[in-house]
Amino acid sequence: MKPRLPRLLVLEIALLSPGLALPLHAQTAAPARPDTKAQPPAQAKTPATTQTPTPAKTPAPTPAQPPAPKAIESQPYKIVFSLNCLPDSRVDETGRLVLLRDWQGLVKRFVGPPWIVAVEPAASQLALVDPATAQAQQFARWSNYDKIWVVRLTRNEEGRLVFIGREYDVAARRMGSLLERPCDDLDDAPRTLLSFTLDLFSPTAVLTRQEAGRAILNVRGAALEAASNIGRVVSKGTVFIPLRLVSQLKGGVSILRIPFTYLQVESVEGSTARCTITSALSDPFTRRISRPSSIAAIGIKPGRSPIRLRFTTRPDGDPAAGYTLTAHLPGHSDSHELGSTDRSGRIVVHPGFGDSLMVLRLIAGRVEPLVEFPIMPGESNDERTIPVDPLPLTIALEARVDALRDQVVDLVALRARLEARMKARLEGEDWDGIEEALKEFQTLTPRDTFVDTLGKLKEEAQKQQAETRRPVLTRTAQAELADLQAMIDRYLDDEMPKAYADAVERGRAAKAAAAKSASKRGSAAMRNQASSPPQAARPAPQPAAQPAARPTAPGSRPSPPPARPVPKADPNTPF
């Protein structure tokens, strides 16, 4: 016996689905023609002299004018939704219907007017589509909708319920990211499904203008008031992919993805979103297009698909093997390493390395970036081939600069050790020890040697760049040269050994002057002693006689010492 659909769900499906709602609307009758004079009945033939009256001509009825289309910001999204509960989920048809009923109640409560959702039955052909391998041709039958959601309920390896789904945008002809969301309990499945469908939903917009380096978008459905804040069509942080719509000669429109370009909303005012432009292109919205074109945009969110990249070298197309790939947030310098390219120049970046828009950078050597481009984690499973310029001359220059920097660092460490030794000798006035350290200091590589070597590296790089007409002194290479020059100027100065040499000279001069003055004082004392006559020896002073102590009577005690006067009490002292 087939399970019966709940009455509420049947009414909601009939009202929301365009295909099912058609029978609810009566067909409009043809407009009635205005009243005209009745034709006279056919009469017998009359003589030729008799004239038959001609009926008056009535004007043709004017066709009804179609209603004016709504503005894009006031248009809701017509969505068809298919939920397929796989056998391993252990959710039967009754449980599926209950889940959909509760989910639709939450949609009305938290989203409201922006979404018009039609639910497909379990036997629909849409339920047979696998979200992981879905193709655009499979959705041709549902082209009268704006968006198509294909969701499956299954269990993962841990035995937890998980929703896996994908969105297809009919107007943009684009498949969204493959998403999944686990569900801890079947009772919580409606709320989890609501969160999952909010992740699936991708708004569409039209680029109206550029202003102060920002893109201004007019978002569809943004003027419709959502039932709650979580149901808003667009909010701060939403990421869009720009699309170029090009008119063709034979009619139709070609939809081209602008590569490695993203728009991120930084503020929303009504239905207008102001977005920052993150792109690997210098002019992503160029107008140098031969055919009439416009720019649209569609939202995108992080997915669960691995990103497959293949890097090749220009111009021969050889694999770019052994290069490091890093990731960082737009506008931030802190990055983390994702891995290195293999022998074929390929690298697979698994999802989860970022929760929002990220910037990937391929680094050669130690710090030289070969290419930098933004990407959304888990956006697509398709492999992308990215050609890069290996910059062999720049990498060789930076390697020589790194070697020279290592020599400078070692020299700075030796000079610091000798300086500490000379400082200790100076505090102990060990002038000989300081001179020994200065002699060892003179055996080190002088500063001018590093300055000359660095200057030759710069001149050679400039010459190579002029001859090959290829970039050698890149911004990174120039920064490395400037940092090394600053290190040499700061730590390899000659003032420190000169200061200790002057201290030794002053110390020795002061010591010699002190010895000379001491010898002069000693000789003068000897001369004075020799010239003066001998004097008689004076008798040693005798100590004064002490008064004799008085004898005390036997058995008597000595008199006590005189009593001290009692100090007067201070009135300010509390005790």
URFENJO-V895356 format. One record per residue. N is the residue number from 1. RES is the residue in one small letter. PHI is phi in whole degrees, 0 to 359 (999 if undefined). Layout:
# URFENJO-V895356
n=N res=RES phi=PHI
n=N res=RES phi=PHI
This chain:
# URFENJO-V895356
n=1 res=m phi=999
n=2 res=k phi=289
n=3 res=p phi=290
n=4 res=r phi=274
n=5 res=l phi=289
n=6 res=p phi=298
n=7 res=r phi=299
n=8 res=l phi=296
n=9 res=l phi=293
n=10 res=v phi=297
n=11 res=l phi=293
n=12 res=e phi=294
n=13 res=i phi=295
n=14 res=a phi=295
n=15 res=l phi=279
n=16 res=l phi=270
n=17 res=s phi=278
n=18 res=p phi=298
n=19 res=g phi=294
n=20 res=l phi=274
n=21 res=a phi=276
n=22 res=l phi=301
n=23 res=p phi=297
n=24 res=l phi=283
n=25 res=h phi=257
n=26 res=a phi=286
n=27 res=q phi=290
n=28 res=t phi=285
n=29 res=a phi=285
n=30 res=a phi=294
n=31 res=p phi=296
n=32 res=a phi=289
n=33 res=r phi=285
n=34 res=p phi=294
n=35 res=d phi=297
n=36 res=t phi=233
n=37 res=k phi=290
n=38 res=a phi=289
n=39 res=q phi=291
n=40 res=p phi=291
n=41 res=p phi=293
n=42 res=a phi=298
n=43 res=q phi=245
n=44 res=a phi=292
n=45 res=k phi=301
n=46 res=t phi=251
n=47 res=p phi=299
n=48 res=a phi=296
n=49 res=t phi=285
n=50 res=t phi=278
n=51 res=q phi=257
n=52 res=t phi=271
n=53 res=p phi=294
n=54 res=t phi=270
n=55 res=p phi=294
n=56 res=a phi=289
n=57 res=k phi=282
n=58 res=t phi=258
n=59 res=p phi=292
n=60 res=a phi=291
n=61 res=p phi=294
n=62 res=t phi=281
n=63 res=p phi=294
n=64 res=a phi=292
n=65 res=q phi=284
n=66 res=p phi=294
n=67 res=p phi=296
n=68 res=a phi=296
n=69 res=p phi=294
n=70 res=k phi=288
n=71 res=a phi=296
n=72 res=i phi=299
n=73 res=e phi=287
n=74 res=s phi=254
n=75 res=q phi=267
n=76 res=p phi=283
n=77 res=y phi=259
n=78 res=k phi=271
n=79 res=i phi=237
n=80 res=v phi=252
n=81 res=f phi=235
n=82 res=s phi=238
n=83 res=l phi=243
n=84 res=n phi=246
n=85 res=c phi=269
n=86 res=l phi=291
n=87 res=p phi=301
n=88 res=d phi=290
n=89 res=s phi=286
n=90 res=r phi=59
n=91 res=v phi=242
n=92 res=d phi=277
n=93 res=e phi=295
n=94 res=t phi=297
n=95 res=g phi=296
n=96 res=r phi=296
n=97 res=l phi=295
n=98 res=v phi=295
n=99 res=l phi=298
n=100 res=l phi=293
n=101 res=r phi=297
n=102 res=d phi=293
n=103 res=w phi=294
n=104 res=q phi=296
n=105 res=g phi=297
n=106 res=l phi=291
n=107 res=v phi=297
n=108 res=k phi=294
n=109 res=r phi=283
n=110 res=f phi=250
n=111 res=v phi=253
n=112 res=g phi=83
n=113 res=p phi=301
n=114 res=p phi=299
n=115 res=w phi=248
n=116 res=i phi=240
n=117 res=v phi=254
n=118 res=a phi=244
n=119 res=v phi=265
n=120 res=e phi=277
n=121 res=p phi=290
n=122 res=a phi=294
n=123 res=a phi=273
n=124 res=s phi=291
n=125 res=q phi=295
n=126 res=l phi=293
n=127 res=a phi=289
n=128 res=l phi=275
n=129 res=v phi=282
n=130 res=d phi=274
n=131 res=p phi=300
n=132 res=a phi=290
n=133 res=t phi=241
n=134 res=a phi=293
n=135 res=q phi=238
n=136 res=a phi=296
n=137 res=q phi=295
n=138 res=q phi=286
n=139 res=f phi=250
n=140 res=a phi=295
n=141 res=r phi=290
n=142 res=w phi=248
n=143 res=s phi=287
n=144 res=n phi=279
n=145 res=y phi=258
n=146 res=d phi=272
n=147 res=k phi=222
n=148 res=i phi=234
n=149 res=w phi=250
n=150 res=v phi=242
n=151 res=v phi=231
n=152 res=r phi=236
n=153 res=l phi=251
n=154 res=t phi=216
n=155 res=r phi=236
n=156 res=n phi=272
n=157 res=e phi=295
n=158 res=e phi=276
n=159 res=g phi=85
n=160 res=r phi=271
n=161 res=l phi=293
n=162 res=v phi=212
n=163 res=f phi=266
n=164 res=i phi=236
n=165 res=g phi=202
n=166 res=r phi=206
n=167 res=e phi=246
n=168 res=y phi=239
n=169 res=d phi=265
n=170 res=v phi=291
n=171 res=a phi=292
n=172 res=a phi=277
n=173 res=r phi=54
n=174 res=r phi=225
n=175 res=m phi=276
n=176 res=g phi=281
n=177 res=s phi=290
n=178 res=l phi=282
n=179 res=l phi=242
n=180 res=e phi=210
n=181 res=r phi=213
n=182 res=p phi=285
n=183 res=c phi=230
n=184 res=d phi=284
n=185 res=d phi=214
n=186 res=l phi=294
n=187 res=d phi=295
n=188 res=d phi=266
n=189 res=a phi=297
n=190 res=p phi=300
n=191 res=r phi=292
n=192 res=t phi=296
n=193 res=l phi=294
n=194 res=l phi=297
n=195 res=s phi=298
n=196 res=f phi=293
n=197 res=t phi=290
n=198 res=l phi=296
n=199 res=d phi=289
n=200 res=l phi=294
n=201 res=f phi=295
n=202 res=s phi=234
n=203 res=p phi=289
n=204 res=t phi=243
n=205 res=a phi=205
n=206 res=v phi=235
n=207 res=l phi=283
n=208 res=t phi=268
n=209 res=r phi=193
n=210 res=q phi=245
n=211 res=e phi=213
n=212 res=a phi=54
n=213 res=g phi=74
n=214 res=r phi=240
n=215 res=a phi=259
n=216 res=i phi=255
n=217 res=l phi=249
n=218 res=n phi=255
n=219 res=v phi=268
n=220 res=r phi=291
n=221 res=g phi=74
n=222 res=a phi=288
n=223 res=a phi=278
n=224 res=l phi=281
n=225 res=e phi=284
n=226 res=a phi=284
n=227 res=a phi=289
n=228 res=s phi=205
n=229 res=n phi=293
n=230 res=i phi=288
n=231 res=g phi=265
n=232 res=r phi=295
n=233 res=v phi=294
n=234 res=v phi=222
n=235 res=s phi=211
n=236 res=k phi=296
n=237 res=g phi=99
n=238 res=t phi=297
n=239 res=v phi=251
n=240 res=f phi=241
n=241 res=i phi=255
n=242 res=p phi=282
n=243 res=l phi=234
n=244 res=r phi=258
n=245 res=l phi=260
n=246 res=v phi=247
n=247 res=s phi=283
n=248 res=q phi=262
n=249 res=l phi=295
n=250 res=k phi=271
n=251 res=g phi=90
n=252 res=g phi=89
n=253 res=v phi=228
n=254 res=s phi=263
n=255 res=i phi=254
n=256 res=l phi=245
n=257 res=r phi=281
n=258 res=i phi=282
n=259 res=p phi=290
n=260 res=f phi=51
n=261 res=t phi=224
n=262 res=y phi=220
n=263 res=l phi=241
n=264 res=q phi=242
n=265 res=v phi=290
n=266 res=e phi=251
n=267 res=s phi=199
n=268 res=v phi=230
n=269 res=e phi=231
n=270 res=g phi=67
n=271 res=s phi=261
n=272 res=t phi=256
n=273 res=a phi=244
n=274 res=r phi=262
n=275 res=c phi=236
n=276 res=t phi=279
n=277 res=i phi=253
n=278 res=t phi=244
n=279 res=s phi=211
n=280 res=a phi=272
n=281 res=l phi=261
n=282 res=s phi=286
n=283 res=d phi=222
n=284 res=p phi=292
n=285 res=f phi=253
n=286 res=t phi=298
n=287 res=r phi=260
n=288 res=r phi=277
n=289 res=i phi=240
n=290 res=s phi=292
n=291 res=r phi=258
n=292 res=p phi=300
n=293 res=s phi=211
n=294 res=s phi=216
n=295 res=i phi=244
n=296 res=a phi=242
n=297 res=a phi=209
n=298 res=i phi=224
n=299 res=g phi=290
n=300 res=i phi=213
n=301 res=k phi=225
n=302 res=p phi=301
n=303 res=g phi=246
n=304 res=r phi=247
n=305 res=s phi=269
n=306 res=p phi=288
n=307 res=i phi=264
n=308 res=r phi=250
n=309 res=l phi=235
n=310 res=r phi=226
n=311 res=f phi=254
n=312 res=t phi=234
n=313 res=t phi=266
n=314 res=r phi=264
n=315 res=p phi=261
n=316 res=d phi=278
n=317 res=g phi=80
n=318 res=d phi=289
n=319 res=p phi=296
n=320 res=a phi=270
n=321 res=a phi=262
n=322 res=g phi=83
n=323 res=y phi=261
n=324 res=t phi=263
n=325 res=l phi=250
n=326 res=t phi=237
n=327 res=a phi=222
n=328 res=h phi=206
n=329 res=l phi=286
n=330 res=p phi=300
n=331 res=g phi=83
n=332 res=h phi=242
n=333 res=s phi=261
n=334 res=d phi=288
n=335 res=s phi=232
n=336 res=h phi=228
n=337 res=e phi=279
n=338 res=l phi=258
n=339 res=g phi=150
n=340 res=s phi=233
n=341 res=t phi=288
n=342 res=d phi=273
n=343 res=r phi=295
n=344 res=s phi=270
n=345 res=g phi=79
n=346 res=r phi=261
n=347 res=i phi=208
n=348 res=v phi=249
n=349 res=v phi=256
n=350 res=h phi=283
n=351 res=p phi=295
n=352 res=g phi=107
n=353 res=f phi=281
n=354 res=g phi=196
n=355 res=d phi=260
n=356 res=s phi=209
n=357 res=l phi=298
n=358 res=m phi=234
n=359 res=v phi=241
n=360 res=l phi=262
n=361 res=r phi=222
n=362 res=l phi=263
n=363 res=i phi=246
n=364 res=a phi=252
n=365 res=g phi=68
n=366 res=r phi=251
n=367 res=v phi=223
n=368 res=e phi=282
n=369 res=p phi=280
n=370 res=l phi=272
n=371 res=v phi=207
n=372 res=e phi=219
n=373 res=f phi=207
n=374 res=p phi=276
n=375 res=i phi=199
n=376 res=m phi=263
n=377 res=p phi=303
n=378 res=g phi=68
n=379 res=e phi=294
n=380 res=s phi=207
n=381 res=n phi=267
n=382 res=d phi=286
n=383 res=e phi=282
n=384 res=r phi=247
n=385 res=t phi=260
n=386 res=i phi=237
n=387 res=p phi=282
n=388 res=v phi=225
n=389 res=d phi=267
n=390 res=p phi=291
n=391 res=l phi=51
n=392 res=p phi=295
n=393 res=l phi=292
n=394 res=t phi=293
n=395 res=i phi=295
n=396 res=a phi=295
n=397 res=l phi=297
n=398 res=e phi=292
n=399 res=a phi=294
n=400 res=r phi=292
n=401 res=v phi=294
n=402 res=d phi=296
n=403 res=a phi=296
n=404 res=l phi=294
n=405 res=r phi=295
n=406 res=d phi=298
n=407 res=q phi=295
n=408 res=v phi=294
n=409 res=v phi=297
n=410 res=d phi=298
n=411 res=l phi=295
n=412 res=v phi=297
n=413 res=a phi=294
n=414 res=l phi=296
n=415 res=r phi=296
n=416 res=a phi=294
n=417 res=r phi=293
n=418 res=l phi=293
n=419 res=e phi=295
n=420 res=a phi=297
n=421 res=r phi=294
n=422 res=m phi=294
n=423 res=k phi=294
n=424 res=a phi=294
n=425 res=r phi=295
n=426 res=l phi=293
n=427 res=e phi=295
n=428 res=g phi=268
n=429 res=e phi=54
n=430 res=d phi=267
n=431 res=w phi=291
n=432 res=d phi=293
n=433 res=g phi=295
n=434 res=i phi=292
n=435 res=e phi=296
n=436 res=e phi=294
n=437 res=a phi=294
n=438 res=l phi=294
n=439 res=k phi=296
n=440 res=e phi=292
n=441 res=f phi=295
n=442 res=q phi=291
n=443 res=t phi=281
n=444 res=l phi=287
n=445 res=t phi=294
n=446 res=p phi=289
n=447 res=r phi=295
n=448 res=d phi=298
n=449 res=t phi=296
n=450 res=f phi=291
n=451 res=v phi=297
n=452 res=d phi=295
n=453 res=t phi=297
n=454 res=l phi=295
n=455 res=g phi=296
n=456 res=k phi=294
n=457 res=l phi=297
n=458 res=k phi=296
n=459 res=e phi=297
n=460 res=e phi=295
n=461 res=a phi=294
n=462 res=q phi=296
n=463 res=k phi=294
n=464 res=q phi=297
n=465 res=q phi=294
n=466 res=a phi=288
n=467 res=e phi=284
n=468 res=t phi=273
n=469 res=r phi=56
n=470 res=r phi=233
n=471 res=p phi=294
n=472 res=v phi=242
n=473 res=l phi=273
n=474 res=t phi=287
n=475 res=r phi=298
n=476 res=t phi=294
n=477 res=a phi=296
n=478 res=q phi=295
n=479 res=a phi=295
n=480 res=e phi=296
n=481 res=l phi=296
n=482 res=a phi=294
n=483 res=d phi=295
n=484 res=l phi=293
n=485 res=q phi=298
n=486 res=a phi=295
n=487 res=m phi=296
n=488 res=i phi=295
n=489 res=d phi=294
n=490 res=r phi=274
n=491 res=y phi=256
n=492 res=l phi=250
n=493 res=d phi=272
n=494 res=d phi=264
n=495 res=e phi=288
n=496 res=m phi=296
n=497 res=p phi=295
n=498 res=k phi=295
n=499 res=a phi=296
n=500 res=y phi=290
n=501 res=a phi=295
n=502 res=d phi=295
n=503 res=a phi=296
n=504 res=v phi=295
n=505 res=e phi=297
n=506 res=r phi=294
n=507 res=g phi=295
n=508 res=r phi=295
n=509 res=a phi=294
n=510 res=a phi=295
n=511 res=k phi=293
n=512 res=a phi=293
n=513 res=a phi=294
n=514 res=a phi=294
n=515 res=a phi=294
n=516 res=k phi=293
n=517 res=s phi=293
n=518 res=a phi=293
n=519 res=s phi=293
n=520 res=k phi=296
n=521 res=r phi=294
n=522 res=g phi=293
n=523 res=s phi=291
n=524 res=a phi=294
n=525 res=a phi=293
n=526 res=m phi=293
n=527 res=r phi=294
n=528 res=n phi=295
n=529 res=q phi=290
n=530 res=a phi=285
n=531 res=s phi=279
n=532 res=s phi=279
n=533 res=p phi=289
n=534 res=p phi=288
n=535 res=q phi=250
n=536 res=a phi=291
n=537 res=a phi=284
n=538 res=r phi=279
n=539 res=p phi=291
n=540 res=a phi=289
n=541 res=p phi=293
n=542 res=q phi=263
n=543 res=p phi=287
n=544 res=a phi=292
n=545 res=a phi=289
n=546 res=q phi=274
n=547 res=p phi=293
n=548 res=a phi=289
n=549 res=a phi=282
n=550 res=r phi=284
n=551 res=p phi=285
n=552 res=t phi=259
n=553 res=a phi=292
n=554 res=p phi=294
n=555 res=g phi=83
n=556 res=s phi=267
n=557 res=r phi=267
n=558 res=p phi=291
n=559 res=s phi=292
n=560 res=p phi=292
n=561 res=p phi=293
n=562 res=p phi=299
n=563 res=a phi=288
n=564 res=r phi=286
n=565 res=p phi=289
n=566 res=v phi=286
n=567 res=p phi=291
n=568 res=k phi=288
n=569 res=a phi=289
n=570 res=d phi=273
n=571 res=p phi=294
n=572 res=n phi=274
n=573 res=t phi=273
n=574 res=p phi=289
n=575 res=f phi=235
